[in-house]
Amino acid sequence: VEHGVAELVPDVSQDPRWYRGVDARSGMTTHSLLCAPLRTRDGVMGVIELRNKVGSQFSQADLEFLDTLSG
């Protein structure tokens, strides 16, 4: 959200931005993330975040689709 760009994080344990408190509060274990800013005419109003794609890893195509959807 800070930079207004979508991000693919294949392994959150290797990313210094990851806040482990999210898992503690949700009861889930996050392995990977796909995030995209929700954009309006006035700027970014939030973010869509997907965690742990079932059966495979998030791909560049997933990132591009979410980024298009969030725009």
N, CA, C and O atoms as a Tripos MOL2 file, in Angstrom:
@<TRIPOS>MOLECULE
protein
  284   283    71     0     0
PROTEIN
NO_CHARGES

@<TRIPOS>ATOM
      1 N           0.8340   -1.1940    0.0000 N.3       1 VAL1
      2 CA          0.0000    0.0000    0.0000 C.3       1 VAL1
      3 C           0.8740    1.2520    0.0000 C.2       1 VAL1
      4 O           0.5800    2.2290   -0.6890 O.2       1 VAL1
      5 N           1.9320    1.2090    0.7670 N.am      2 GLU2
      6 CA          2.8230    2.3700    0.8920 C.3       2 GLU2
      7 C           3.3290    2.8680   -0.4550 C.2       2 GLU2
      8 O           3.4570    4.0740   -0.6700 O.2       2 GLU2
      9 N           3.6170    1.9320   -1.3650 N.am      3 HIS3
     10 CA          4.1660    2.3160   -2.6710 C.3       3 HIS3
     11 C           3.1450    2.2000   -3.8030 C.2       3 HIS3
     12 O           3.4400    2.5540   -4.9450 O.2       3 HIS3
     13 N           1.9390    1.7040   -3.4880 N.am      4 GLY4
     14 CA          0.8800    1.6180   -4.4910 C.3       4 GLY4
     15 C           1.0880    0.5560   -5.5410 C.2       4 GLY4
     16 O           0.5560    0.6730   -6.6450 O.2       4 GLY4
     17 N           1.8580   -0.4930   -5.2240 N.am      5 VAL5
     18 CA          2.1060   -1.5660   -6.1880 C.3       5 VAL5
     19 C           1.7550   -2.9150   -5.5820 C.2       5 VAL5
     20 O           1.8200   -3.1000   -4.3670 O.2       5 VAL5
     21 N           1.3850   -3.8510   -6.4410 N.am      6 ALA6
     22 CA          1.0830   -5.2140   -6.0020 C.3       6 ALA6
     23 C           2.3860   -5.9380   -5.6680 C.2       6 ALA6
     24 O           3.4420   -5.6460   -6.2300 O.2       6 ALA6
     25 N           2.2830   -6.8880   -4.7380 N.am      7 GLU7
     26 CA          3.4580   -7.6360   -4.2910 C.3       7 GLU7
     27 C           3.1480   -9.1200   -4.1990 C.2       7 GLU7
     28 O           2.0660   -9.5200   -3.7710 O.2       7 GLU7
     29 N           4.1110   -9.9230   -4.6060 N.am      8 LEU8
     30 CA          4.0760  -11.3660   -4.4330 C.3       8 LEU8
     31 C           5.1910  -11.7190   -3.4530 C.2       8 LEU8
     32 O           6.3620  -11.4370   -3.7100 O.2       8 LEU8
     33 N           4.8260  -12.3330   -2.3360 N.am      9 VAL9
     34 CA          5.8100  -12.7380   -1.3240 C.3       9 VAL9
     35 C           5.7340  -14.2630   -1.2220 C.2       9 VAL9
     36 O           4.8480  -14.7870   -0.5460 O.2       9 VAL9
     37 N           6.6440  -14.9790   -1.8770 N.am     10 PRO10
     38 CA          6.5600  -16.4380   -1.9070 C.3      10 PRO10
     39 C           6.8570  -17.1120   -0.5650 C.2      10 PRO10
     40 O           6.3950  -18.2270   -0.3240 O.2      10 PRO10
     41 N           7.6240  -16.4470    0.3130 N.am     11 ASP11
     42 CA          7.9620  -17.0180    1.6260 C.3      11 ASP11
     43 C           8.0340  -15.8830    2.6450 C.2      11 ASP11
     44 O           9.0340  -15.1680    2.7190 O.2      11 ASP11
     45 N           6.9700  -15.7230    3.4250 N.am     12 VAL12
     46 CA          6.9170  -14.5980    4.3650 C.3      12 VAL12
     47 C           8.0060  -14.6730    5.4220 C.2      12 VAL12
     48 O           8.4130  -13.6430    5.9590 O.2      12 VAL12
     49 N           8.4910  -15.8870    5.7360 N.am     13 SER13
     50 CA          9.5340  -16.0120    6.7560 C.3      13 SER13
     51 C          10.8430  -15.3580    6.3230 C.2      13 SER13
     52 O          11.7040  -15.0780    7.1570 O.2      13 SER13
     53 N          10.9940  -15.1160    5.0260 N.am     14 GLN14
     54 CA         12.1970  -14.4760    4.4970 C.3      14 GLN14
     55 C          12.0080  -12.9850    4.2320 C.2      14 GLN14
     56 O          12.9170  -12.3240    3.7300 O.2      14 GLN14
     57 N          10.8370  -12.4540    4.5630 N.am     15 ASP15
     58 CA         10.5260  -11.0510    4.2780 C.3      15 ASP15
     59 C          10.4810  -10.2540    5.5780 C.2      15 ASP15
     60 O           9.6680  -10.5540    6.4520 O.2      15 ASP15
     61 N          11.3360   -9.2480    5.7210 N.am     16 PRO16
     62 CA         11.3880   -8.4800    6.9710 C.3      16 PRO16
     63 C          10.1130   -7.6720    7.2550 C.2      16 PRO16
     64 O           9.9200   -7.2130    8.3810 O.2      16 PRO16
     65 N           9.2580   -7.4940    6.2730 N.am     17 ARG17
     66 CA          8.0180   -6.7480    6.4850 C.3      17 ARG17
     67 C           6.9390   -7.5840    7.1690 C.2      17 ARG17
     68 O           5.9590   -7.0300    7.6670 O.2      17 ARG17
     69 N           7.1010   -8.9010    7.2020 N.am     18 TRP18
     70 CA          6.0720   -9.7830    7.7430 C.3      18 TRP18
     71 C           5.9560   -9.6200    9.2520 C.2      18 TRP18
     72 O           6.9550   -9.6600    9.9700 O.2      18 TRP18
     73 N           4.7430   -9.4390    9.7180 N.am     19 TYR19
     74 CA          4.4360   -9.2990   11.1390 C.3      19 TYR19
     75 C           3.8170  -10.6140   11.6300 C.2      19 TYR19
     76 O           2.6870  -10.9390   11.2640 O.2      19 TYR19
     77 N           4.5300  -11.3490   12.4320 N.am     20 ARG20
     78 CA          4.1010  -12.6800   12.8890 C.3      20 ARG20
     79 C           2.8320  -12.6400   13.7490 C.2      20 ARG20
     80 O           2.1750  -13.6650   13.9300 O.2      20 ARG20
     81 N           2.4920  -11.4790   14.2710 N.am     21 GLY21
     82 CA          1.2900  -11.3420   15.0810 C.3      21 GLY21
     83 C           0.0220  -11.6570   14.3100 C.2      21 GLY21
     84 O          -0.9960  -12.0080   14.9060 O.2      21 GLY21
     85 N           0.0720  -11.5360   12.9960 N.am     22 VAL22
     86 CA         -1.0970  -11.8530   12.1650 C.3      22 VAL22
     87 C          -1.4700  -13.3220   12.3500 C.2      22 VAL22
     88 O          -2.6430  -13.6460   12.5340 O.2      22 VAL22
     89 N          -0.4830  -14.2070   12.3020 N.am     23 ASP23
     90 CA         -0.7520  -15.6290   12.4800 C.3      23 ASP23
     91 C          -1.2320  -15.9240   13.8980 C.2      23 ASP23
     92 O          -2.1320  -16.7420   14.0910 O.2      23 ASP23
     93 N          -0.6480  -15.2740   14.8720 N.am     24 ALA24
     94 CA         -1.0400  -15.5030   16.2600 C.3      24 ALA24
     95 C          -2.5150  -15.1430   16.4710 C.2      24 ALA24
     96 O          -3.2370  -15.8460   17.1790 O.2      24 ALA24
     97 N          -2.9470  -14.0560   15.8580 N.am     25 ARG25
     98 CA         -4.3410  -13.6140   16.0200 C.3      25 ARG25
     99 C          -5.3190  -14.4470   15.1970 C.2      25 ARG25
    100 O          -6.4470  -14.6840   15.6290 O.2      25 ARG25
    101 N          -4.8930  -14.8950   14.0090 N.am     26 SER26
    102 CA         -5.8080  -15.6180   13.1190 C.3      26 SER26
    103 C          -5.8340  -17.1210   13.3780 C.2      26 SER26
    104 O          -6.7920  -17.7990   13.0060 O.2      26 SER26
    105 N          -4.7780  -17.6460   14.0180 N.am     27 GLY27
    106 CA         -4.6960  -19.0880   14.2300 C.3      27 GLY27
    107 C          -4.2310  -19.8450   13.0020 C.2      27 GLY27
    108 O          -4.2200  -21.0760   13.0010 O.2      27 GLY27
    109 N          -3.8500  -19.1350   11.9670 N.am     28 MET28
    110 CA         -3.3470  -19.7410   10.7240 C.3      28 MET28
    111 C          -1.8320  -19.6100   10.6660 C.2      28 MET28
    112 O          -1.2360  -18.8270   11.4060 O.2      28 MET28
    113 N          -1.2220  -20.3790    9.7870 N.am     29 THR29
    114 CA          0.1950  -20.2160    9.4930 C.3      29 THR29
    115 C           0.3110  -19.7120    8.0710 C.2      29 THR29
    116 O          -0.1030  -20.3920    7.1320 O.2      29 THR29
    117 N           0.8630  -18.5410    7.9090 N.am     30 THR30
    118 CA          1.0160  -17.9440    6.5850 C.3      30 THR30
    119 C           2.3610  -18.3490    6.0010 C.2      30 THR30
    120 O           3.3980  -18.2330    6.6540 O.2      30 THR30
    121 N           2.3270  -18.8230    4.7670 N.am     31 HIS31
    122 CA          3.5490  -19.1970    4.0590 C.3      31 HIS31
    123 C           3.8570  -18.1990    2.9420 C.2      31 HIS31
    124 O           4.9980  -17.7750    2.7610 O.2      31 HIS31
    125 N           2.8110  -17.8350    2.1990 N.am     32 SER32
    126 CA          3.0010  -16.9160    1.0710 C.3      32 SER32
    127 C           1.8590  -15.9190    1.0150 C.2      32 SER32
    128 O           0.7740  -16.1610    1.5450 O.2      32 SER32
    129 N           2.1210  -14.7900    0.3630 N.am     33 LEU33
    130 CA          1.1300  -13.7130    0.2530 C.3      33 LEU33
    131 C           1.0880  -13.1620   -1.1540 C.2      33 LEU33
    132 O           2.0820  -13.1560   -1.8790 O.2      33 LEU33
    133 N          -0.0790  -12.7040   -1.5110 N.am     34 LEU34
    134 CA         -0.2860  -11.9350   -2.7300 C.3      34 LEU34
    135 C          -1.0970  -10.7230   -2.2990 C.2      34 LEU34
    136 O          -2.1900  -10.8790   -1.7530 O.2      34 LEU34
    137 N          -0.5860   -9.5240   -2.5310 N.am     35 CYS35
    138 CA         -1.2300   -8.3010   -2.0560 C.3      35 CYS35
    139 C          -1.3280   -7.2890   -3.1940 C.2      35 CYS35
    140 O          -0.4280   -7.1810   -4.0270 O.2      35 CYS35
    141 N          -2.4310   -6.5550   -3.2140 N.am     36 ALA36
    142 CA         -2.5970   -5.5090   -4.2120 C.3      36 ALA36
    143 C          -3.3880   -4.3500   -3.6010 C.2      36 ALA36
    144 O          -4.3550   -4.5680   -2.8720 O.2      36 ALA36
    145 N          -2.9700   -3.1190   -3.9020 N.am     37 PRO37
    146 CA         -3.6940   -1.9640   -3.3780 C.3      37 PRO37
    147 C          -5.0490   -1.8040   -4.0600 C.2      37 PRO37
    148 O          -5.1730   -2.0180   -5.2660 O.2      37 PRO37
    149 N          -6.0620   -1.4290   -3.2840 N.am     38 LEU38
    150 CA         -7.3880   -1.1050   -3.8210 C.3      38 LEU38
    151 C          -7.3670    0.3680   -4.2180 C.2      38 LEU38
    152 O          -7.2920    1.2470   -3.3580 O.2      38 LEU38
    153 N          -7.4310    0.6320   -5.5030 N.am     39 ARG39
    154 CA         -7.2910    1.9950   -6.0050 C.3      39 ARG39
    155 C          -8.6390    2.6110   -6.3670 C.2      39 ARG39
    156 O          -9.5310    1.9410   -6.8890 O.2      39 ARG39
    157 N          -8.7620    3.8960   -6.0770 N.am     40 THR40
    158 CA         -9.9100    4.6900   -6.5170 C.3      40 THR40
    159 C          -9.3580    5.9200   -7.2310 C.2      40 THR40
    160 O          -8.1440    6.0960   -7.3310 O.2      40 THR40
    161 N         -10.2370    6.7500   -7.7150 N.am     41 ARG41
    162 CA         -9.7840    8.0040   -8.3460 C.3      41 ARG41
    163 C          -9.0160    8.8820   -7.3700 C.2      41 ARG41
    164 O          -8.1540    9.6670   -7.7650 O.2      41 ARG41
    165 N          -9.3440    8.7380   -6.0800 N.am     42 ASP42
    166 CA         -8.7260    9.5680   -5.0460 C.3      42 ASP42
    167 C          -7.4570    8.9730   -4.4550 C.2      42 ASP42
    168 O          -6.8250    9.5920   -3.5990 O.2      42 ASP42
    169 N          -7.0790    7.7900   -4.8970 N.am     43 GLY43
    170 CA         -5.8700    7.1590   -4.3770 C.3      43 GLY43
    171 C          -6.1440    5.7650   -3.8450 C.2      43 GLY43
    172 O          -7.1550    5.1510   -4.1890 O.2      43 GLY43
    173 N          -5.2510    5.2670   -3.0130 N.am     44 VAL44
    174 CA         -5.3710    3.9240   -2.4580 C.3      44 VAL44
    175 C          -6.2700    3.9710   -1.2230 C.2      44 VAL44
    176 O          -6.0570    4.7780   -0.3180 O.2      44 VAL44
    177 N          -7.2920    3.0830   -1.1970 N.am     45 MET45
    178 CA         -8.2180    3.0670   -0.0710 C.3      45 MET45
    179 C          -8.0740    1.8310    0.8030 C.2      45 MET45
    180 O          -8.7460    1.7190    1.8280 O.2      45 MET45
    181 N          -7.2150    0.9100    0.4170 N.am     46 GLY46
    182 CA         -7.0290   -0.3080    1.1930 C.3      46 GLY46
    183 C          -6.1840   -1.2960    0.4240 C.2      46 GLY46
    184 O          -5.4490   -0.9250   -0.4910 O.2      46 GLY46
    185 N          -6.2940   -2.5650    0.8040 N.am     47 VAL47
    186 CA         -5.4970   -3.6110    0.1620 C.3      47 VAL47
    187 C          -6.2720   -4.9270    0.1400 C.2      47 VAL47
    188 O          -7.0230   -5.2330    1.0660 O.2      47 VAL47
    189 N          -6.0810   -5.6940   -0.9220 N.am     48 ILE48
    190 CA         -6.5630   -7.0730   -0.9860 C.3      48 ILE48
    191 C          -5.3490   -7.9430   -0.7000 C.2      48 ILE48
    192 O          -4.2830   -7.7520   -1.2850 O.2      48 ILE48
    193 N          -5.5180   -8.9020    0.2050 N.am     49 GLU49
    194 CA         -4.4070   -9.7870    0.5440 C.3      49 GLU49
    195 C          -4.8900  -11.2320    0.4780 C.2      49 GLU49
    196 O          -5.8890  -11.5890    1.1040 O.2      49 GLU49
    197 N          -4.1870  -12.0480   -0.2730 N.am     50 LEU50
    198 CA         -4.4780  -13.4770   -0.3680 C.3      50 LEU50
    199 C          -3.3310  -14.2320    0.2850 C.2      50 LEU50
    200 O          -2.1620  -13.8970    0.0960 O.2      50 LEU50
    201 N          -3.6870  -15.2690    1.0650 N.am     51 ARG51
    202 CA         -2.6540  -16.0460    1.7630 C.3      51 ARG51
    203 C          -2.7130  -17.5130    1.3460 C.2      51 ARG51
    204 O          -3.7900  -18.0880    1.1890 O.2      51 ARG51
    205 N          -1.5380  -18.1020    1.1710 N.am     52 ASN52
    206 CA         -1.3850  -19.5470    1.0330 C.3      52 ASN52
    207 C          -2.2450  -20.1680   -0.0650 C.2      52 ASN52
    208 O          -3.2660  -20.7930    0.2240 O.2      52 ASN52
    209 N          -1.8440  -20.0010   -1.2990 N.am     53 LYS53
    210 CA         -2.5580  -20.6230   -2.4060 C.3      53 LYS53
    211 C          -2.5520  -22.1410   -2.2250 C.2      53 LYS53
    212 O          -1.5020  -22.7410   -1.9940 O.2      53 LYS53
    213 N          -3.7190  -22.7480   -2.3310 N.am     54 VAL54
    214 CA         -3.8650  -24.1820   -2.1250 C.3      54 VAL54
    215 C          -3.3440  -24.9420   -3.3530 C.2      54 VAL54
    216 O          -3.7110  -24.6380   -4.4880 O.2      54 VAL54
    217 N          -2.4980  -25.9180   -3.1050 N.am     55 GLY55
    218 CA         -2.0460  -26.8010   -4.1700 C.3      55 GLY55
    219 C          -0.8350  -26.3390   -4.9560 C.2      55 GLY55
    220 O          -0.2450  -27.1310   -5.6900 O.2      55 GLY55
    221 N          -0.4490  -25.0770   -4.8240 N.am     56 SER56
    222 CA          0.7200  -24.5760   -5.5520 C.3      56 SER56
    223 C           1.1320  -23.2310   -4.9690 C.2      56 SER56
    224 O           0.5730  -22.7770   -3.9710 O.2      56 SER56
    225 N           2.1020  -22.6090   -5.5950 N.am     57 GLN57
    226 CA          2.5580  -21.2810   -5.1950 C.3      57 GLN57
    227 C           1.8470  -20.2280   -6.0420 C.2      57 GLN57
    228 O           1.4120  -20.5130   -7.1570 O.2      57 GLN57
    229 N           1.7320  -19.0110   -5.5100 N.am     58 PHE58
    230 CA          1.2200  -17.9060   -6.3090 C.3      58 PHE58
    231 C           2.1870  -17.6660   -7.4690 C.2      58 PHE58
    232 O           3.3990  -17.8280   -7.3290 O.2      58 PHE58
    233 N           1.6360  -17.2820   -8.5970 N.am     59 SER59
    234 CA          2.4420  -17.0480   -9.8000 C.3      59 SER59
    235 C           2.3940  -15.5770  -10.2040 C.2      59 SER59
    236 O           1.6280  -14.7870   -9.6520 O.2      59 SER59
    237 N           3.2100  -15.2410  -11.1550 N.am     60 GLN60
    238 CA          3.1920  -13.8850  -11.7210 C.3      60 GLN60
    239 C           1.8340  -13.6030  -12.3610 C.2      60 GLN60
    240 O           1.3380  -12.4780  -12.3030 O.2      60 GLN60
    241 N           1.2390  -14.6190  -12.9670 N.am     61 ALA61
    242 CA         -0.0970  -14.4560  -13.5670 C.3      61 ALA61
    243 C          -1.1400  -14.1520  -12.4840 C.2      61 ALA61
    244 O          -2.0370  -13.3360  -12.7010 O.2      61 ALA61
    245 N          -1.0260  -14.8030  -11.3200 N.am     62 ASP62
    246 CA         -1.9300  -14.5020  -10.2000 C.3      62 ASP62
    247 C          -1.7710  -13.0540   -9.7660 C.2      62 ASP62
    248 O          -2.7560  -12.3620   -9.5070 O.2      62 ASP62
    249 N          -0.5320  -12.6010   -9.6870 N.am     63 LEU63
    250 CA         -0.2480  -11.2220   -9.2880 C.3      63 LEU63
    251 C          -0.8610  -10.2380  -10.2790 C.2      63 LEU63
    252 O          -1.5000   -9.2680   -9.8730 O.2      63 LEU63
    253 N          -0.6760  -10.4760  -11.5500 N.am     64 GLU64
    254 CA         -1.2230   -9.5810  -12.5760 C.3      64 GLU64
    255 C          -2.7500   -9.5730  -12.5370 C.2      64 GLU64
    256 O          -3.3620   -8.5180  -12.7000 O.2      64 GLU64
    257 N          -3.3700  -10.7320  -12.3240 N.am     65 PHE65
    258 CA         -4.8340  -10.7930  -12.2400 C.3      65 PHE65
    259 C          -5.3430  -10.0050  -11.0300 C.2      65 PHE65
    260 O          -6.2750   -9.2110  -11.1590 O.2      65 PHE65
    261 N          -4.7420  -10.2170   -9.8570 N.am     66 LEU66
    262 CA         -5.1780   -9.4960   -8.6650 C.3      66 LEU66
    263 C          -4.9570   -7.9940   -8.8060 C.2      66 LEU66
    264 O          -5.7910   -7.1980   -8.3750 O.2      66 LEU66
    265 N          -3.8450   -7.6090   -9.4020 N.am     67 ASP67
    266 CA         -3.5690   -6.2030   -9.6020 C.3      67 ASP67
    267 C          -4.6130   -5.5600  -10.5190 C.2      67 ASP67
    268 O          -5.0540   -4.4390  -10.2670 O.2      67 ASP67
    269 N          -4.9990   -6.2530  -11.5600 N.am     68 THR68
    270 CA         -6.0490   -5.7540  -12.4660 C.3      68 THR68
    271 C          -7.3830   -5.6700  -11.7330 C.2      68 THR68
    272 O          -8.0970   -4.6740  -11.8520 O.2      68 THR68
    273 N          -7.7150   -6.6980  -10.9850 N.am     69 LEU69
    274 CA         -8.9610   -6.7440  -10.2330 C.3      69 LEU69
    275 C          -9.0400   -5.6150   -9.1970 C.2      69 LEU69
    276 O         -10.1000   -5.0190   -9.0050 O.2      69 LEU69
    277 N          -7.9450   -5.3310   -8.5490 N.am     70 SER70
    278 CA         -7.9480   -4.3250   -7.4840 C.3      70 SER70
    279 C          -7.9710   -2.8900   -8.0070 C.2      70 SER70
    280 O          -8.2560   -1.9560   -7.2580 O.2      70 SER70
    281 N          -7.6740   -2.7190   -9.2810 N.am     71 GLY71
    282 CA         -7.6490   -1.3920   -9.8740 C.3      71 GLY71
    283 C          -9.0030   -0.9070  -10.1950 C.2      71 GLY71
    284 O          -9.1550    0.2040  -10.7050 O.2      71 GLY71
@<TRIPOS>BOND
     1     1     2 1
     2     2     3 1
     3     3     4 2
     4     3     5 am
     5     5     6 1
     6     6     7 1
     7     7     8 2
     8     7     9 am
     9     9    10 1
    10    10    11 1
    11    11    12 2
    12    11    13 am
    13    13    14 1
    14    14    15 1
    15    15    16 2
    16    15    17 am
    17    17    18 1
    18    18    19 1
    19    19    20 2
    20    19    21 am
    21    21    22 1
    22    22    23 1
    23    23    24 2
    24    23    25 am
    25    25    26 1
    26    26    27 1
    27    27    28 2
    28    27    29 am
    29    29    30 1
    30    30    31 1
    31    31    32 2
    32    31    33 am
    33    33    34 1
    34    34    35 1
    35    35    36 2
    36    35    37 am
    37    37    38 1
    38    38    39 1
    39    39    40 2
    40    39    41 am
    41    41    42 1
    42    42    43 1
    43    43    44 2
    44    43    45 am
    45    45    46 1
    46    46    47 1
    47    47    48 2
    48    47    49 am
    49    49    50 1
    50    50    51 1
    51    51    52 2
    52    51    53 am
    53    53    54 1
    54    54    55 1
    55    55    56 2
    56    55    57 am
    57    57    58 1
    58    58    59 1
    59    59    60 2
    60    59    61 am
    61    61    62 1
    62    62    63 1
    63    63    64 2
    64    63    65 am
    65    65    66 1
    66    66    67 1
    67    67    68 2
    68    67    69 am
    69    69    70 1
    70    70    71 1
    71    71    72 2
    72    71    73 am
    73    73    74 1
    74    74    75 1
    75    75    76 2
    76    75    77 am
    77    77    78 1
    78    78    79 1
    79    79    80 2
    80    79    81 am
    81    81    82 1
    82    82    83 1
    83    83    84 2
    84    83    85 am
    85    85    86 1
    86    86    87 1
    87    87    88 2
    88    87    89 am
    89    89    90 1
    90    90    91 1
    91    91    92 2
    92    91    93 am
    93    93    94 1
    94    94    95 1
    95    95    96 2
    96    95    97 am
    97    97    98 1
    98    98    99 1
    99    99   100 2
   100    99   101 am
   101   101   102 1
   102   102   103 1
   103   103   104 2
   104   103   105 am
   105   105   106 1
   106   106   107 1
   107   107   108 2
   108   107   109 am
   109   109   110 1
   110   110   111 1
   111   111   112 2
   112   111   113 am
   113   113   114 1
   114   114   115 1
   115   115   116 2
   116   115   117 am
   117   117   118 1
   118   118   119 1
   119   119   120 2
   120   119   121 am
   121   121   122 1
   122   122   123 1
   123   123   124 2
   124   123   125 am
   125   125   126 1
   126   126   127 1
   127   127   128 2
   128   127   129 am
   129   129   130 1
   130   130   131 1
   131   131   132 2
   132   131   133 am
   133   133   134 1
   134   134   135 1
   135   135   136 2
   136   135   137 am
   137   137   138 1
   138   138   139 1
   139   139   140 2
   140   139   141 am
   141   141   142 1
   142   142   143 1
   143   143   144 2
   144   143   145 am
   145   145   146 1
   146   146   147 1
   147   147   148 2
   148   147   149 am
   149   149   150 1
   150   150   151 1
   151   151   152 2
   152   151   153 am
   153   153   154 1
   154   154   155 1
   155   155   156 2
   156   155   157 am
   157   157   158 1
   158   158   159 1
   159   159   160 2
   160   159   161 am
   161   161   162 1
   162   162   163 1
   163   163   164 2
   164   163   165 am
   165   165   166 1
   166   166   167 1
   167   167   168 2
   168   167   169 am
   169   169   170 1
   170   170   171 1
   171   171   172 2
   172   171   173 am
   173   173   174 1
   174   174   175 1
   175   175   176 2
   176   175   177 am
   177   177   178 1
   178   178   179 1
   179   179   180 2
   180   179   181 am
   181   181   182 1
   182   182   183 1
   183   183   184 2
   184   183   185 am
   185   185   186 1
   186   186   187 1
   187   187   188 2
   188   187   189 am
   189   189   190 1
   190   190   191 1
   191   191   192 2
   192   191   193 am
   193   193   194 1
   194   194   195 1
   195   195   196 2
   196   195   197 am
   197   197   198 1
   198   198   199 1
   199   199   200 2
   200   199   201 am
   201   201   202 1
   202   202   203 1
   203   203   204 2
   204   203   205 am
   205   205   206 1
   206   206   207 1
   207   207   208 2
   208   207   209 am
   209   209   210 1
   210   210   211 1
   211   211   212 2
   212   211   213 am
   213   213   214 1
   214   214   215 1
   215   215   216 2
   216   215   217 am
   217   217   218 1
   218   218   219 1
   219   219   220 2
   220   219   221 am
   221   221   222 1
   222   222   223 1
   223   223   224 2
   224   223   225 am
   225   225   226 1
   226   226   227 1
   227   227   228 2
   228   227   229 am
   229   229   230 1
   230   230   231 1
   231   231   232 2
   232   231   233 am
   233   233   234 1
   234   234   235 1
   235   235   236 2
   236   235   237 am
   237   237   238 1
   238   238   239 1
   239   239   240 2
   240   239   241 am
   241   241   242 1
   242   242   243 1
   243   243   244 2
   244   243   245 am
   245   245   246 1
   246   246   247 1
   247   247   248 2
   248   247   249 am
   249   249   250 1
   250   250   251 1
   251   251   252 2
   252   251   253 am
   253   253   254 1
   254   254   255 1
   255   255   256 2
   256   255   257 am
   257   257   258 1
   258   258   259 1
   259   259   260 2
   260   259   261 am
   261   261   262 1
   262   262   263 1
   263   263   264 2
   264   263   265 am
   265   265   266 1
   266   266   267 1
   267   267   268 2
   268   267   269 am
   269   269   270 1
   270   270   271 1
   271   271   272 2
   272   271   273 am
   273   273   274 1
   274   274   275 1
   275   275   276 2
   276   275   277 am
   277   277   278 1
   278   278   279 1
   279   279   280 2
   280   279   281 am
   281   281   282 1
   282   282   283 1
   283   283   284 2
@<TRIPOS>SUBSTRUCTURE
     1 VAL1         2 RESIDUE 1 A VAL
     2 GLU2         6 RESIDUE 1 A GLU
     3 HIS3        10 RESIDUE 1 A HIS
     4 GLY4        14 RESIDUE 1 A GLY
     5 VAL5        18 RESIDUE 1 A VAL
     6 ALA6        22 RESIDUE 1 A ALA
     7 GLU7        26 RESIDUE 1 A GLU
     8 LEU8        30 RESIDUE 1 A LEU
     9 VAL9        34 RESIDUE 1 A VAL
    10 PRO10       38 RESIDUE 1 A PRO
    11 ASP11       42 RESIDUE 1 A ASP
    12 VAL12       46 RESIDUE 1 A VAL
    13 SER13       50 RESIDUE 1 A SER
    14 GLN14       54 RESIDUE 1 A GLN
    15 ASP15       58 RESIDUE 1 A ASP
    16 PRO16       62 RESIDUE 1 A PRO
    17 ARG17       66 RESIDUE 1 A ARG
    18 TRP18       70 RESIDUE 1 A TRP
    19 TYR19       74 RESIDUE 1 A TYR
    20 ARG20       78 RESIDUE 1 A ARG
    21 GLY21       82 RESIDUE 1 A GLY
    22 VAL22       86 RESIDUE 1 A VAL
    23 ASP23       90 RESIDUE 1 A ASP
    24 ALA24       94 RESIDUE 1 A ALA
    25 ARG25       98 RESIDUE 1 A ARG
    26 SER26      102 RESIDUE 1 A SER
    27 GLY27      106 RESIDUE 1 A GLY
    28 MET28      110 RESIDUE 1 A MET
    29 THR29      114 RESIDUE 1 A THR
    30 THR30      118 RESIDUE 1 A THR
    31 HIS31      122 RESIDUE 1 A HIS
    32 SER32      126 RESIDUE 1 A SER
    33 LEU33      130 RESIDUE 1 A LEU
    34 LEU34      134 RESIDUE 1 A LEU
    35 CYS35      138 RESIDUE 1 A CYS
    36 ALA36      142 RESIDUE 1 A ALA
    37 PRO37      146 RESIDUE 1 A PRO
    38 LEU38      150 RESIDUE 1 A LEU
    39 ARG39      154 RESIDUE 1 A ARG
    40 THR40      158 RESIDUE 1 A THR
    41 ARG41      162 RESIDUE 1 A ARG
    42 ASP42      166 RESIDUE 1 A ASP
    43 GLY43      170 RESIDUE 1 A GLY
    44 VAL44      174 RESIDUE 1 A VAL
    45 MET45      178 RESIDUE 1 A MET
    46 GLY46      182 RESIDUE 1 A GLY
    47 VAL47      186 RESIDUE 1 A VAL
    48 ILE48      190 RESIDUE 1 A ILE
    49 GLU49      194 RESIDUE 1 A GLU
    50 LEU50      198 RESIDUE 1 A LEU
    51 ARG51      202 RESIDUE 1 A ARG
    52 ASN52      206 RESIDUE 1 A ASN
    53 LYS53      210 RESIDUE 1 A LYS
    54 VAL54      214 RESIDUE 1 A VAL
    55 GLY55      218 RESIDUE 1 A GLY
    56 SER56      222 RESIDUE 1 A SER
    57 GLN57      226 RESIDUE 1 A GLN
    58 PHE58      230 RESIDUE 1 A PHE
    59 SER59      234 RESIDUE 1 A SER
    60 GLN60      238 RESIDUE 1 A GLN
    61 ALA61      242 RESIDUE 1 A ALA
    62 ASP62      246 RESIDUE 1 A ASP
    63 LEU63      250 RESIDUE 1 A LEU
    64 GLU64      254 RESIDUE 1 A GLU
    65 PHE65      258 RESIDUE 1 A PHE
    66 LEU66      262 RESIDUE 1 A LEU
    67 ASP67      266 RESIDUE 1 A ASP
    68 THR68      270 RESIDUE 1 A THR
    69 LEU69      274 RESIDUE 1 A LEU
    70 SER70      278 RESIDUE 1 A SER
    71 GLY71      282 RESIDUE 1 A GLY
